[in-house]
Amino acid sequence: MIVFVDTSALFGLLARNDQVHGQAKRNFAYFAEHEAQLVTSSYVLVETLALLQNRIGLRAVSDFQLKLLPLFDVIWVDAEWHNRAMQRLLSHGKRKMSLVDCLSFEIMESLDIKLAYSFDKHFAECGFILAEY
């Protein structure tokens, strides 16, 4: 099983007071139990780290870097990925869909990943399956 991991799931997993924390933990445990391949992008990492630093603190950033990051296959964004995401963002014309989301969709389509570990409705709106275990 290959799963794309989004910021909403990572933050939900790490922030105990987040409304999706319980579901995020259950999903993560399921993925671990089933040895899922977890894929994310460097843009998701930047977004997640910024949220953790701002809302929880640097210790959370350190814990994420040391304990969770090694579990992911990271797609490092280059100019080509960035341009593909930007084209998608501008062509969709949706103000609330972020560049990070558009990049995620580009990666998922390119790697034929259908399942998203996310709590962002945009994934489902774009035809991906939101993990719920």
CORFEN-V981241 format. One record per run of one state. SS is the DSSP state (a for helix, b for strand, c for the rest). FROM is the first residue (numbers start at 0). TO is the last residue. Records with the same first field share a line. If there is no record, write none. Layout:
BEGIN
SS = FROM-TO + FROM-TO
END
This chain:
BEGIN
c = 0-0 + 5-5 + 14-19 + 33-35 + 55-56 + 75-77 + 92-97 + 110-113 + 117-119 + 125-127 + 130-132
b = 1-4 + 36-40 + 71-74 + 114-116 + 128-129
a = 6-13 + 20-32 + 41-54 + 57-70 + 78-91 + 98-109 + 120-124
END
